[in-house]
């Protein structure tokens, strides 16, 4: 999705105001550096900066799309490389594991909907809690 380009409401208002001020006089000087040419110059500077910003966003969008395309190409090639290693050496080979695959003989096979079961030899968790009346109780899980 392309980034939203910026439009300045202040710039639009200033351009309308400059048109009105220009109708009073093209070289109007109100003192303290408030002149019609300075005002027009600042409007053009803002317009230039806004255009540069929006162009940079467009370039950034282009770079982002190019990066995503390259990332997809890389993912496809990585998958093809693993499949080629599996084809050449076999999916149960050490080389297949070295390339990042899980060797076929080491895969865990489970049935759908089967939840993992806990082994009986796992140690249980024991915690002792001292109640308000000073008696200690043990809880296991």
C-alpha positions in Angstrom: 0.0 0.0 0.0 1.4 3.4 -1.0 2.1 5.9 1.7 -0.2 8.9 1.9 1.2 11.9 0.2 1.1 15.2 2.1 -0.9 18.2 1.1 -0.6 21.4 3.1 -3.7 23.3 4.0 -1.6 26.2 5.2 0.2 26.3 1.8 -3.1 26.5 0.0 -4.4 29.3 2.3 -1.1 31.2 1.9 -1.3 31.0 -1.9 -4.9 32.3 -1.8 -3.8 35.1 0.6 -0.8 35.9 -1.6 -3.1 36.3 -4.6 -5.2 38.8 -2.6 -2.2 40.7 -1.3 -0.8 40.9 -4.9 -4.0 42.6 -5.9 -3.1 45.4 -3.4 0.4 45.8 -4.8 3.0 43.5 -6.3 5.8 45.0 -4.2 3.8 45.6 -1.0 6.1 46.3 2.0 4.4 46.2 5.4 7.6 46.6 7.4 9.6 44.2 9.6 10.5 42.0 6.6 6.9 41.5 5.7 7.0 42.0 1.9 5.0 40.5 -0.9 8.2 39.1 -2.6 9.4 37.5 0.6 5.9 35.9 1.1 5.9 34.5 -2.4 9.4 33.2 -2.0 8.5 31.4 1.2 5.4 29.9 -0.5 7.6 28.6 -3.3 10.1 27.2 -0.8 7.2 25.3 0.9 5.9 24.1 -2.4 9.3 22.8 -3.4 9.8 21.0 0.0 6.4 19.4 -0.2 7.1 18.1 -3.7 10.4 16.8 -2.6 8.8 15.0 0.4 6.1 13.4 -1.8 8.7 12.4 -4.4 10.8 10.8 -1.6 7.7 8.9 -0.4 7.1 7.6 -3.9 10.8 6.5 -4.2 10.5 4.8 -0.8 7.3 2.9 -1.9 9.2 1.8 -5.0 12.2 0.6 -2.9 9.9 -1.2 -0.5 8.1 -3.0 -3.4 11.4 -4.0 -4.9 12.7 -5.3 -1.5 9.5 -7.4 -1.1 9.9 -8.9 -4.6 13.5 -9.8 -3.9 12.6 -11.2 -0.5 10.0 -13.5 -2.2 12.6 -14.5 -4.8 15.0 -15.3 -2.0 12.4 -17.4 -0.2 11.7 -19.4 -3.4 15.3 -20.0 -4.1 16.0 -21.1 -0.5 13.2 -23.6 -0.8 14.4 -24.8 -4.1 18.0 -25.2 -2.7 16.7 -27.3 0.1 14.6 -29.4 -2.2 17.6 -29.9 -4.5 19.7 -31.1 -1.6 16.9 -33.5 -0.6 16.8 -34.8 -4.2 20.5 -35.2 -4.5 21.4 -36.6 -1.1 18.0 -37.9 0.1 15.7 -36.4 2.8 17.1 -38.7 5.5 20.7 -37.7 4.8 23.0 -35.7 7.1 23.5 -33.2 4.2 19.7 -32.5 4.2 19.9 -31.6 7.9 23.0 -29.5 7.3 21.1 -27.5 4.6 18.4 -26.7 7.2 15.8 -29.4 6.6 14.6 -31.9 9.1 15.7 -35.4 8.1 12.7 -37.6 7.3 13.7 -40.2 9.9 13.8 -37.5 12.6 10.4 -36.0 12.0 7.9 -36.2 14.8 4.7 -37.9 13.6 1.5 -36.9 15.3 -2.1 -37.4 14.6 -4.4 -34.5 13.9 -6.1 -33.1 17.0 -3.8 -35.0 19.3 -2.6 -33.0 22.2 0.9 -33.4 23.5 1.2 -35.8 26.5 3.5 -35.4 29.4 6.0 -38.1 30.1 5.6 -39.9 33.4 9.3 -39.5 34.3 9.1 -35.7 34.3 9.5 -34.2 37.8 6.6 -32.4 39.2 6.6 -28.9 40.6 6.3 -28.7 44.4 5.8 -25.4 46.2 5.3 -24.8 49.8 3.1 -21.9 50.9 2.7 -20.6 54.5 -0.8 -19.7 55.3 -2.0 -16.8 57.5 -2.3 -19.0 60.5 1.3 -20.1 60.3 0.7 -23.6 58.9 2.8 -24.7 55.9 1.0 -26.4 53.0 2.6 -28.1 49.9 1.1 -27.9 46.4 2.1 -30.0 43.5 1.4 -29.8 39.8 
